[in-house]
């Protein structure tokens, strides 16, 4: 039995098996950024070259915005994972 408890003592784990983890909230502006959806193009027949170029520019801007949101979300996750790993090292 003592050998079975040794890993818990070495890793400072709660004997109940639950980790004491407190996650940070996702910032409201990040949630809003991810939730924002680019609208559908108006379905009014054929599009002019100018309309196609404008639509591509709008979609590209949306792609860049969502990529930025995703990078911020990954940074938040990485920071929390690092904080969690630091708690286990004590």
N, C-alpha and C positions, 0 to 999 in steps of 0.2 A: 504494500500500500504506500509506503514511504517513497518508493521509486516512482510510483504513479503521480505523486504530488510534486516531485522534484521539478518537472518542466514548468509547472505553474509558478513555483517559487522563483525560478530563474528568470522568468519573463514578467514577473510581477502582475500576473493575470488575476482577475477576480475569480474565485473558486466557482462562482455560479456560471462561468463561461461568458458572461456579458462584458463587453468592453465599455469603459466609460468614455463615450465619444460625444462630443458636442460639435455639431456641424454649424457653420456660419450660414445665415440666410442668403439666398441668392438676391442680389440687389434688384430693386424694382425696375430700374432702367434697363438692366440686362434682360429681365423677363419680358419687358415691353419690346425690346429690340428683337428678340427671338420670335415673339408673337406677331410682329408686323409682317403682313403678307403683301407682296406686290400684286396689284389688281390685274385682272384679265384684260387683254386689249379689247377695245370695242369691236364687236363683230359686225361691222357695217360694210361688208364686201371687201373688195381688193384695197390694199393699202398702197399709198404712194411711197416712193423711195424715201422721202423725208420722214414719213410716219414710221417706216421700218427702221431707219437710222435712230429715230427718237426712242422707239421701243427697245432697240438693242442697248442704247445708252441707259435707259431706265432699268433694264434687267441687269446690266453690268454693275450699276450703282447698288442695286439690291444685293447682288452677289458679294460685292465688297463689304457692304454693311453687315450681312449675315456672317461672312468670314471673320470680320472683326469681333462680332458678338461671340462666335464660337471660340475664338482665341482667348477672349476674356473669361469665358466659362471654363475652358481648360486650365487657365492659370489659377482660377479659384479652386478647382478640383485639386490641382497639383499642390497648392499651398495647404489645403486641408489634409491631403495625403501625407505631406511632409510633417505637418503638426501631429498627425496620428502616429506616424512612425517614430517621432521624437518621444511621444508618451510611452511607447513600448520599450524604449531604450533605457529608461530610468531604473 
